[in-house]
Amino acid sequence: MASAVDYYDGFRTFSWLADFIGLPIDQVNFVLTQFTALILAGLLRTYLSPIATTPAARHVYGLTIGLALGYFCFGRQAIHLAALPALCYIAMRTQNPRNMQRVVLAIALIYLSCIHCHRQIYDYGSYTLDITGPLMVITQKVTSLAFSIHDGLTRREEELTPMQRHQAVQKMPTTLEYFSYVFHFQALMAGPVIFYRDYIDFIHGHHMPGAKSLVGFYDKKNEMSEIVMEPSPTLVVVKKIVASLICAAIFITFIPIYPIQRMKEDEFLKNTTAIYKIWYLILTTMFVRFKYYYAWIFADAICNNSGFGFNGYDEGGNARWDAASNIDVYKFEMSLNFKGSVEHWNKRTNLWLRLLAYERVSNNKIFYTYFLSALWHGFYPGYYLTFASGAFFTVAARVVRRYVRPFFLESERKQTFYDVLTFTSTRIVMAYTTFSFVLLEFVPSIKVYLYLYLFPHLLGLIAIILLPRLGLSKKTHKPAAKAETDHSVAASNGNVHKTM
C-alpha cells in the first residue's frame, strides 16, 4: 500500500518551503495555489472586466489558470479533472434532453466513485490532498448543468420551482463556455459550487442585477432591472483572508492537543466518563471544522476579489459580499437547533442537493437527499454513519420542535430556557453525529456509540415514537408545524464537504 507521500502526485518544487515551515508538501501547494488564485482574481476584476474585454477572453483566462493550478497541485492525476467533464459533455451533446440529466448524473457519480475507491485502496484514511476534492466540485457543476439544461429544454416554466426556473438553461453551452465553467480557477480547489447561469452572468457582466438569486431569491419577478454599481471588495477580501488565516492557526494549534484518533484508544474509552467523552467529542469536532472554515472563507475571498459574490446592500447601506459564501461560522456555531446549524454549513452543496434531489422526488425526500450526499462523499463507513444519523436526528428534531416547542412560547422566561436547552443539545448532537465522519472507520465509531450507551439515538427514537402519541391538541402544535418549511430539510444535507 502506498504511503501518503507516494500517493501525492503534485509538484514538489516547494519541498524546501514545506520542510522549513514543517507542513506537508500537499498542504503547502494548496495554500500557494489559493494565494495565486487570489492575486489573479484581482486581475480578472480589473484589467479583464466585462467592460474592458470580451467574454471569450474571460473564459480563456479562467480556464487556463484553472488547468495550470490543477496540474501544479495534482500532476498526472489532473487528467481526471478533464476526463469526467469530457465524458459528461459528450452525453449532454448526444443524449435526449428528456433523460440526459440522469445519464450525466450516472456517469459523474460512477467516475467519482471509482476515484474514491482507488483512494481508499491505496491511501486509506489519509487526509493528503488528492484529486477527489476538486473532482467532487466538478461533479456538482456538470450534474447541476445537466439538470438545468433538462429543465430549460423539456419542461414548461410553470412546472419548475423558483430555483429551477432561475437556473434553467435554454441553450447548450459551447465547448469553451462549458470547460471554462468547469475549470474556472476561483472555485476549482475548494468550491464553492457555482451554478452555470450565475457563472455565465458573471462572465458577461450581468451578475449585478441578479445577484440576490444566489442566496435564495430565485423568482424572476424579484430580480432587479436597473444597473447596480459594484463596490470595491478590497476591505471584505482582506477581512476574509485574515479570518481564514486565524481559522488555520486555530486548527494547527489545537488539533494536536485534541486529536480525533484518541477516540479509538481503549484506554481513553474505558477510563473516562460519558460526560467527558461528550465534551471531548464537542472539542475535537469543533477544531476539525476550522480546517473547512479556512478553505471555504479563503475561497469566498477569491470569488469576491474576482468580482463575484456581490449581493446588494443591507438595511444600513453596507455592501454585502456573501452571495457565494459556503459557510456562516457564527450562525453555525451559535445555532439554537440542528436545522439551523446544517442550513449554514456547506450552503452551496445544500443548494446543489436541493436542485438535484430534494425538489425532484415526491416521496422519501430526506432519504434520497442524504443518500446522494453520502454517495458523493465516498465510501468510508464513517460517512454513512454520519449521514444516517443526520437523517435520523433531522426527523427527531422536527418532531420535538413541532410538539414540544409550543409549550415554551407562553413566556419569555420559558422561551429563554428552551433556547438554552436546544443550544446545548444541538452542540452535543452535532458532535455525536459528525465524529464518525472524521474518524472514518466503522468499528471504532460503533465502540464510541456503545460507550455512550447510544443515548442520543435512544432519546431521538423516543421523541419520534412517543411525542405524536401523547394526544397533544392540534391547536398546540399547529403554529410550530406551520413554521417548518421544506427548505429546512433540503438544507440539512452535505454535512461535510471534502474539498481540502
Backbone torsions as a table, in degrees:
resi	resn	phi	psi	omega
1	MET	NA	131.9	-177.2
2	ALA	-69.7	147.9	174.8
3	SER	-80.0	168.6	-179.2
4	ALA	-61.4	-37.1	-179.3
5	VAL	-66.6	-41.7	-179.5
6	ASP	-68.2	-34.8	-176.3
7	TYR	-69.9	-33.6	-178.4
8	TYR	-70.8	128.3	-172.1
9	ASP	-115.3	11.9	-179.1
10	GLY	-77.4	176.6	180.0
11	PHE	-65.4	146.4	178.8
12	ARG	-116.9	26.2	-179.5
13	THR	-58.5	-36.2	-175.4
14	PHE	-103.9	31.9	176.4
15	SER	-60.3	-34.0	179.2
16	TRP	-63.0	-36.7	178.4
17	LEU	-70.8	-39.0	178.0
18	ALA	-62.1	-41.5	178.3
19	ASP	-66.7	-35.8	-176.8
20	PHE	-68.2	-43.2	-176.5
21	ILE	-95.2	-5.6	174.4
22	GLY	78.1	28.6	177.4
23	LEU	-116.2	152.8	176.6
24	PRO	-62.7	152.0	-176.6
25	ILE	-63.2	-32.7	-179.7
26	ASP	-65.5	-38.5	178.9
27	GLN	-71.1	-37.3	177.4
28	VAL	-62.9	-44.7	178.7
29	ASN	-62.2	-39.5	179.0
30	PHE	-61.6	-46.9	-179.6
31	VAL	-63.6	-41.7	179.9
32	LEU	-63.1	-41.5	179.2
33	THR	-66.6	-36.1	179.6
34	GLN	-68.6	-40.7	177.4
35	PHE	-68.4	-36.2	175.8
36	THR	-62.9	-44.6	178.2
37	ALA	-61.9	-38.0	179.2
38	LEU	-60.4	-45.0	-179.2
39	ILE	-67.6	-46.3	-178.3
40	LEU	-68.5	-25.7	176.5
41	ALA	-63.6	-36.4	177.9
42	GLY	-63.2	-35.8	177.7
43	LEU	-67.5	-36.3	178.1
44	LEU	-64.2	-36.6	-178.0
45	ARG	-76.4	-30.8	-174.3
46	THR	-99.5	-70.6	-173.7
47	TYR	-76.0	-21.6	179.6
48	LEU	-118.7	37.7	178.3
49	SER	-69.4	162.0	179.0
50	PRO	-57.7	-25.4	179.2
51	ILE	-77.7	-33.9	-172.7
52	ALA	-88.3	-19.0	-175.2
53	THR	-148.6	179.4	-177.1
54	THR	-90.6	158.7	175.5
55	PRO	-57.5	-36.9	-179.8
56	ALA	-61.1	-40.6	179.2
57	ALA	-65.2	-39.4	178.0
58	ARG	-67.4	-38.2	176.0
59	HIS	-60.5	-49.7	-177.3
60	VAL	-62.9	-40.5	-179.9
61	TYR	-60.7	-52.0	-179.2
62	GLY	-63.9	-40.5	-179.6
63	LEU	-65.1	-46.6	-177.4
64	THR	-63.0	-45.9	-179.7
65	ILE	-66.0	-40.9	178.6
66	GLY	-60.2	-44.8	178.5
67	LEU	-63.0	-42.6	-178.8
68	ALA	-64.3	-45.6	179.9
69	LEU	-66.8	-37.6	177.8
70	GLY	-63.6	-42.2	179.4
71	TYR	-68.6	-36.9	178.2
72	PHE	-61.8	-41.8	-176.2
73	CYS	-80.1	-31.2	-169.5
74	PHE	-123.3	-4.2	177.0
75	GLY	57.4	-132.8	-176.9
76	ARG	-64.4	-24.6	178.4
77	GLN	-64.0	-18.8	-179.1
78	ALA	-63.1	-14.3	177.2
79	ILE	-59.1	-30.2	179.2
80	HIS	-68.2	-29.3	178.0
81	LEU	-64.3	-27.2	178.7
82	ALA	-93.3	-35.0	-174.2
83	ALA	-67.7	-45.8	-177.9
84	LEU	-61.2	-53.2	179.5
85	PRO	-65.6	-29.2	178.2
86	ALA	-64.6	-45.1	178.4
87	LEU	-62.7	-40.4	-179.9
88	CYS	-68.4	-35.7	179.4
89	TYR	-68.1	-38.2	175.2
90	ILE	-60.2	-42.2	178.8
91	ALA	-64.1	-41.8	177.9
92	MET	-60.0	-38.3	-176.7
93	ARG	-78.3	-26.9	-171.5
94	THR	-107.0	-22.6	-175.3
95	GLN	-91.2	155.0	175.5
96	ASN	-63.3	129.4	-178.3
97	PRO	-57.3	-19.1	-178.6
98	ARG	-70.5	-28.4	178.1
99	ASN	-129.3	5.9	-178.5
100	MET	-58.1	-37.8	-175.6
101	GLN	-62.9	-34.5	178.6
102	ARG	-70.4	-37.6	178.0
103	VAL	-63.9	-45.6	179.6
104	VAL	-63.1	-43.4	178.7
105	LEU	-60.2	-42.9	179.7
106	ALA	-65.1	-45.7	179.8
107	ILE	-60.7	-47.8	-176.5
108	ALA	-64.2	-44.7	-177.7
109	LEU	-70.6	-36.8	177.8
110	ILE	-65.7	-45.3	179.0
111	TYR	-61.8	-48.9	-179.7
112	LEU	-61.3	-39.7	-179.8
113	SER	-63.8	-38.1	177.7
114	CYS	-62.8	-40.6	178.8
115	ILE	-68.4	-39.5	175.8
116	HIS	-58.9	-46.6	-178.9
117	CYS	-63.8	-41.2	178.0
118	HIS	-59.8	-42.8	179.5
119	ARG	-63.5	-42.9	-178.5
120	GLN	-67.7	-30.8	179.5
121	ILE	-74.1	-44.5	-171.0
122	TYR	-99.3	-12.6	-177.7
123	ASP	-149.6	51.4	-171.0
124	TYR	-61.9	130.8	172.7
125	GLY	75.1	4.7	-177.9
126	SER	-87.0	151.5	175.9
127	TYR	-109.1	22.2	175.5
128	THR	-63.9	139.9	176.9
129	LEU	-57.8	127.6	178.1
130	ASP	-144.1	-179.5	-169.3
131	ILE	-70.1	-18.0	-175.3
132	THR	-63.8	-32.1	-179.3
133	GLY	-59.0	-63.7	178.5
134	PRO	-64.8	-27.2	178.4
135	LEU	-67.3	-32.1	175.5
136	MET	-66.2	-39.6	177.9
137	VAL	-66.5	-41.7	178.7
138	ILE	-63.5	-38.6	176.2
139	THR	-58.8	-42.2	177.1
140	GLN	-61.6	-41.4	-177.2
141	LYS	-66.2	-50.6	-174.1
142	VAL	-69.3	-35.9	-179.4
143	THR	-73.1	-40.4	177.7
144	SER	-64.7	-37.9	177.0
145	LEU	-64.5	-43.0	179.8
146	ALA	-60.4	-43.9	179.4
147	PHE	-68.6	-34.2	178.3
148	SER	-68.8	-38.0	175.5
149	ILE	-65.5	-42.5	176.2
150	HIS	-57.6	-45.1	179.6
151	ASP	-64.1	-41.2	-175.7
152	GLY	-73.5	-29.8	-174.5
153	LEU	-101.7	-20.1	-172.1
154	THR	-124.6	-9.3	-175.2
155	ARG	-120.0	145.7	176.7
156	ARG	-74.0	151.6	-175.6
157	GLU	-60.8	-35.9	-178.4
158	GLU	-71.1	-14.7	178.1
159	GLU	-83.0	-13.7	-173.7
160	LEU	-91.8	148.8	170.4
161	THR	-73.8	164.4	178.5
162	PRO	-54.8	-40.8	179.4
163	MET	-66.9	-45.5	178.4
164	GLN	-61.9	-38.2	-179.4
165	ARG	-64.4	-41.9	-179.6
166	HIS	-68.7	-38.3	-175.4
167	GLN	-87.9	-4.3	-177.6
168	ALA	-59.5	139.1	-179.0
169	VAL	-118.1	120.7	-177.1
170	GLN	-94.9	-2.2	-176.8
171	LYS	-136.9	132.6	178.6
172	MET	-65.1	129.6	-179.6
173	PRO	-63.3	146.6	171.8
174	THR	-70.6	168.2	-179.9
175	THR	-59.5	-43.0	179.4
176	LEU	-64.7	-46.3	179.8
177	GLU	-60.2	-43.6	-176.2
178	TYR	-63.9	-53.3	-175.5
179	PHE	-73.9	-27.1	172.0
180	SER	-64.9	-41.9	177.4
181	TYR	-62.8	-41.9	-177.5
182	VAL	-68.1	-39.7	-170.3
183	PHE	-106.2	3.6	-175.7
184	HIS	-55.5	134.2	-164.3
185	PHE	-71.2	-21.8	-176.0
186	GLN	-59.9	-35.1	-173.5
187	ALA	-127.2	20.5	-176.7
188	LEU	-73.6	-43.9	-170.3
189	MET	-79.4	-41.0	-173.5
190	ALA	-136.5	22.2	-176.7
191	GLY	75.2	-164.8	0.2
192	PRO	-78.1	162.6	175.3
193	VAL	-69.2	129.9	177.9
194	ILE	-116.1	128.5	-176.6
195	PHE	-75.7	154.1	-170.4
196	TYR	-59.4	-46.3	-178.7
197	ARG	-58.9	-41.6	-179.6
198	ASP	-68.8	-36.8	179.1
199	TYR	-67.3	-44.6	179.9
200	ILE	-64.7	-39.2	175.1
201	ASP	-59.4	-40.4	179.1
202	PHE	-64.7	-43.6	-179.4
203	ILE	-61.8	-41.4	-176.9
204	HIS	-87.0	-2.6	179.4
205	GLY	80.6	19.6	179.9
206	HIS	-101.8	10.4	-173.4
207	HIS	-78.6	-18.3	-179.3
208	MET	-65.5	-49.0	-178.9
209	PRO	-62.0	-34.1	-175.6
210	GLY	-103.7	20.6	-173.7
211	ALA	-59.3	-36.8	-176.6
212	LYS	-64.1	-20.9	-179.5
213	SER	-62.8	-22.1	-176.0
214	LEU	-70.6	-19.3	-177.6
215	VAL	-117.0	22.0	170.4
216	GLY	122.4	-9.7	179.9
217	PHE	-92.2	83.1	-167.7
218	TYR	-96.2	-4.5	-178.3
219	ASP	-80.3	128.0	-175.6
220	LYS	-59.6	-30.1	-177.1
221	LYS	-67.4	-17.0	179.1
222	ASN	-91.2	-6.6	-177.3
223	GLU	-75.1	142.9	-179.3
224	MET	-77.7	149.0	-179.5
225	SER	-105.6	-19.4	-177.9
226	GLU	-84.1	160.2	178.1
227	ILE	-74.9	133.6	178.3
228	VAL	-108.3	123.7	179.1
229	MET	-74.3	127.4	-178.1
230	GLU	-79.0	123.7	176.3
231	PRO	-76.7	168.5	178.8
232	SER	-73.0	132.7	179.1
233	PRO	-90.6	4.4	-170.0
234	THR	-56.3	-49.2	-177.9
235	LEU	-63.4	-42.4	179.2
236	VAL	-64.0	-41.9	179.6
237	VAL	-61.7	-45.1	179.3
238	VAL	-60.5	-44.1	179.7
239	LYS	-62.0	-40.8	-179.1
240	LYS	-70.4	-36.9	177.5
241	ILE	-63.8	-45.2	178.8
242	VAL	-61.4	-44.9	180.0
243	ALA	-62.3	-41.0	-179.5
244	SER	-66.6	-38.5	179.2
245	LEU	-68.7	-35.0	174.7
246	ILE	-63.0	-42.0	178.0
247	CYS	-62.6	-40.2	177.8
248	ALA	-63.4	-41.1	-180.0
249	ALA	-64.8	-41.0	178.1
250	ILE	-62.7	-43.5	179.6
251	PHE	-62.0	-48.5	-177.8
252	ILE	-64.7	-34.8	-176.5
253	THR	-75.8	-44.6	-168.4
254	PHE	-98.0	-21.6	179.7
255	ILE	-61.5	-40.3	175.4
256	PRO	-63.7	-26.0	179.9
257	ILE	-80.2	-36.2	-179.6
258	TYR	-123.9	67.5	-179.4
259	PRO	-70.6	138.6	179.2
260	ILE	-66.1	-27.3	-177.8
261	GLN	-63.9	-18.1	179.0
262	ARG	-63.1	-24.9	-179.9
263	MET	-67.5	-13.3	179.8
264	LYS	-88.6	-10.6	-175.3
265	GLU	-81.7	128.6	179.4
266	ASP	-61.6	-36.9	-179.5
267	GLU	-61.0	-42.5	179.2
268	PHE	-66.0	-45.0	-177.0
269	LEU	-65.9	-36.3	-175.7
270	LYS	-83.0	-29.7	-171.1
271	ASN	-105.8	12.4	176.2
272	THR	-124.4	153.5	179.8
273	THR	-78.1	163.4	178.3
274	ALA	-62.2	-37.3	179.8
275	ILE	-64.1	-41.8	178.9
276	TYR	-67.8	-36.8	178.4
277	LYS	-61.3	-43.7	177.9
278	ILE	-61.7	-44.8	179.6
279	TRP	-61.0	-41.6	179.4
280	TYR	-65.9	-39.9	177.7
281	LEU	-61.6	-42.2	179.5
282	ILE	-60.7	-44.3	-177.8
283	LEU	-68.9	-50.2	-173.7
284	THR	-67.6	-38.2	178.0
285	THR	-70.4	-32.5	177.7
286	MET	-65.8	-44.8	-178.9
287	PHE	-69.0	-31.5	174.5
288	VAL	-63.3	-37.3	-178.6
289	ARG	-61.5	-26.0	-178.1
290	PHE	-66.0	-22.2	173.3
291	LYS	-63.9	-42.7	179.2
292	TYR	-72.8	-36.4	176.0
293	TYR	-57.7	-45.3	179.7
294	TYR	-58.4	-52.0	-175.0
295	ALA	-64.5	-44.3	-175.6
296	TRP	-72.3	-40.2	179.8
297	ILE	-67.6	-39.8	178.0
298	PHE	-64.9	-42.7	178.3
299	ALA	-62.5	-37.2	176.7
300	ASP	-62.9	-39.8	178.2
301	ALA	-64.3	-38.3	177.6
302	ILE	-62.5	-46.3	178.2
303	CYS	-58.9	-45.6	-179.5
304	ASN	-63.2	-39.8	-178.4
305	ASN	-68.5	-21.2	175.5
306	SER	-87.3	-4.2	-179.7
307	GLY	99.6	3.3	-177.9
308	PHE	-101.4	136.1	176.3
309	GLY	115.3	-1.8	176.9
310	PHE	-66.1	132.2	-172.4
311	ASN	-128.2	35.8	177.7
312	GLY	80.1	-156.5	-175.8
313	TYR	-123.8	147.3	177.1
314	ASP	-81.6	-175.2	-176.4
315	GLU	-64.9	-24.3	179.2
316	GLY	-88.7	3.8	179.8
317	GLY	82.9	10.4	179.3
318	ASN	-87.8	139.7	-180.0
319	ALA	-67.6	137.3	177.3
320	ARG	-108.3	130.4	179.1
321	TRP	-122.9	53.1	-175.7
322	ASP	-119.2	12.8	-176.1
323	ALA	-67.8	-24.2	179.8
324	ALA	-110.2	10.3	-176.4
325	SER	-66.8	139.4	179.8
326	ASN	-100.6	-13.2	-174.7
327	ILE	-150.1	141.9	168.0
328	ASP	-118.3	96.9	-170.6
329	VAL	-60.2	-46.8	-176.5
330	TYR	-63.0	-48.4	-177.6
331	LYS	-67.0	-32.5	177.1
332	PHE	-68.5	-49.6	-175.3
333	GLU	-72.5	-26.7	-175.5
334	MET	-106.9	10.5	-178.7
335	SER	-63.5	147.9	-179.0
336	LEU	-90.1	-3.8	-179.2
337	ASN	-153.1	164.6	-177.6
338	PHE	-61.8	-42.8	179.5
339	LYS	-58.5	-45.9	-178.7
340	GLY	-64.4	-35.4	179.3
341	SER	-65.6	-52.1	-174.6
342	VAL	-69.6	-23.0	176.0
343	GLU	-65.0	-26.5	-175.5
344	HIS	-107.4	10.9	176.4
345	TRP	-109.2	127.7	177.9
346	ASN	49.8	55.6	-170.5
347	LYS	-62.3	-35.7	-178.8
348	ARG	-70.2	-35.3	174.8
349	THR	-67.7	-35.0	174.7
350	ASN	-58.3	-42.2	178.6
351	LEU	-66.5	-38.7	177.4
352	TRP	-61.9	-45.3	178.6
353	LEU	-64.8	-35.7	177.4
354	ARG	-65.9	-42.9	-177.7
355	LEU	-67.8	-39.2	-174.8
356	LEU	-88.9	-36.9	-170.2
357	ALA	-116.4	-60.1	-167.3
358	TYR	-62.2	-39.2	-177.0
359	GLU	-84.2	-1.6	-173.6
360	ARG	-115.1	-4.0	178.0
361	VAL	-115.6	145.4	-177.5
362	SER	-94.8	-27.5	-178.7
363	ASN	-124.3	152.6	177.4
364	ASN	53.3	45.2	-178.1
365	LYS	-57.2	-44.4	-177.2
366	ILE	-62.8	-45.1	-177.6
367	PHE	-60.7	-51.7	-176.3
368	TYR	-64.9	-37.4	-179.0
369	THR	-68.4	-45.5	178.1
370	TYR	-66.7	-35.4	-180.0
371	PHE	-65.0	-44.3	177.3
372	LEU	-61.0	-42.2	179.5
373	SER	-62.4	-43.7	179.9
374	ALA	-64.8	-44.9	-180.0
375	LEU	-62.5	-38.9	179.5
376	TRP	-64.3	-34.5	-178.5
377	HIS	-74.4	-31.6	-178.5
378	GLY	133.3	-158.0	-169.7
379	PHE	-126.6	15.2	172.6
380	TYR	-64.7	135.3	-178.6
381	PRO	-57.0	-34.0	-179.6
382	GLY	-60.7	-32.0	177.5
383	TYR	-60.6	-45.0	-174.7
384	TYR	-73.1	-30.9	172.7
385	LEU	-64.7	-41.1	179.6
386	THR	-65.1	-46.8	-176.2
387	PHE	-73.1	-33.4	175.0
388	ALA	-64.7	-44.1	177.5
389	SER	-66.1	-37.7	178.7
390	GLY	-61.3	-43.9	177.4
391	ALA	-63.5	-41.7	-179.5
392	PHE	-62.4	-48.8	-177.3
393	PHE	-73.2	-23.1	172.6
394	THR	-62.8	-45.6	178.5
395	VAL	-66.3	-45.1	-178.3
396	ALA	-62.4	-42.8	-179.5
397	ALA	-64.6	-36.1	178.2
398	ARG	-64.9	-41.2	179.6
399	VAL	-65.1	-45.3	179.8
400	VAL	-61.7	-45.0	-179.5
401	ARG	-63.1	-35.6	-177.1
402	ARG	-73.1	-40.4	-171.1
403	TYR	-102.7	-23.2	-174.5
404	VAL	-103.5	-42.1	-173.9
405	ARG	-55.4	-40.0	-178.3
406	PRO	-56.7	-27.9	179.9
407	PHE	-69.4	-17.2	-177.2
408	PHE	-103.6	8.7	-179.5
409	LEU	-97.0	5.5	-175.6
410	GLU	-76.5	-27.1	-179.9
411	SER	-147.3	160.4	-179.5
412	GLU	-66.2	-35.6	179.7
413	ARG	-64.9	-44.1	178.4
414	LYS	-64.6	-39.4	-179.8
415	GLN	-66.2	-38.7	176.5
416	THR	-62.3	-43.7	177.7
417	PHE	-60.9	-42.4	179.5
418	TYR	-64.2	-40.4	179.5
419	ASP	-63.8	-42.4	178.0
420	VAL	-63.5	-42.0	-179.8
421	LEU	-64.0	-44.9	-178.7
422	THR	-71.9	-34.0	176.2
423	PHE	-61.2	-46.6	-179.8
424	THR	-65.1	-45.9	-179.0
425	SER	-65.9	-33.7	178.1
426	THR	-64.6	-41.3	178.2
427	ARG	-62.5	-40.4	-179.4
428	ILE	-68.7	-48.2	-177.5
429	VAL	-65.2	-38.8	179.8
430	MET	-62.9	-44.3	178.6
431	ALA	-66.6	-43.3	-179.2
432	TYR	-63.9	-33.1	-178.2
433	THR	-80.1	-37.9	-168.4
434	THR	-98.8	-10.8	-176.8
435	PHE	-62.4	-33.3	-178.9
436	SER	-68.1	-26.4	175.9
437	PHE	-63.4	-36.7	-179.9
438	VAL	-82.8	-37.3	-179.0
439	LEU	-71.3	-31.3	173.9
440	LEU	76.5	-39.0	-170.1
441	GLU	-87.8	151.1	-174.3
442	PHE	-78.1	-56.3	-173.9
443	VAL	-61.5	-48.5	177.7
444	PRO	-59.4	-35.9	179.0
445	SER	-66.8	-42.7	178.6
446	ILE	-63.7	-38.5	178.7
447	LYS	-61.9	-40.4	177.2
448	VAL	-63.4	-44.1	176.6
449	TYR	-55.1	-46.7	-176.2
450	LEU	-67.8	-38.1	178.0
451	TYR	-68.0	-20.9	175.1
452	LEU	-96.7	8.8	175.9
453	TYR	61.7	20.0	-178.4
454	LEU	52.6	30.7	-171.1
455	PHE	-60.3	-48.4	178.2
456	PRO	-61.6	-39.1	177.2
457	HIS	-62.2	-41.8	-179.5
458	LEU	-65.5	-41.8	177.6
459	LEU	-62.8	-41.6	177.9
460	GLY	-63.8	-40.0	179.3
461	LEU	-65.8	-41.2	177.3
462	ILE	-61.4	-42.7	-179.9
463	ALA	-62.3	-44.4	-177.5
464	ILE	-65.6	-40.0	-175.4
465	ILE	-83.8	-43.5	-168.8
466	LEU	-86.7	-44.7	-172.4
467	LEU	-57.7	-44.3	179.4
468	PRO	-66.5	-14.5	-176.9
469	ARG	-101.2	8.5	-178.1
470	LEU	-85.6	-3.1	176.1
471	GLY	77.8	27.7	176.9
472	LEU	-65.2	140.2	-178.0
473	SER	-70.9	152.4	177.8
474	LYS	-62.3	-31.2	179.9
475	LYS	-64.9	-29.6	-177.7
476	THR	-72.8	-45.4	-173.3
477	HIS	-102.8	-1.6	-178.1
478	LYS	-63.8	-42.9	179.6
479	PRO	-60.9	-40.7	180.0
480	ALA	-68.7	-37.4	179.6
481	ALA	-65.6	-38.9	-178.8
482	LYS	-66.1	-29.3	-178.2
483	ALA	-71.8	-21.8	179.6
484	GLU	-76.1	135.2	179.4
485	THR	-122.5	161.0	179.0
486	ASP	-62.3	-29.3	-177.8
487	HIS	-61.6	-28.8	-178.9
488	SER	-63.4	-35.0	179.9
489	VAL	-76.8	-39.6	179.7
490	ALA	-61.2	-30.6	-178.6
491	ALA	-81.9	-9.2	-176.3
492	SER	-92.1	43.1	-179.6
493	ASN	-131.4	179.0	177.7
494	GLY	56.9	44.9	-172.1
495	ASN	-53.4	-39.3	-179.5
496	VAL	-136.6	134.1	-176.8
497	HIS	-109.4	114.8	-175.2
498	LYS	-86.0	82.5	-178.1
499	THR	-127.9	35.3	178.1
500	MET	-111.7	NA	NA
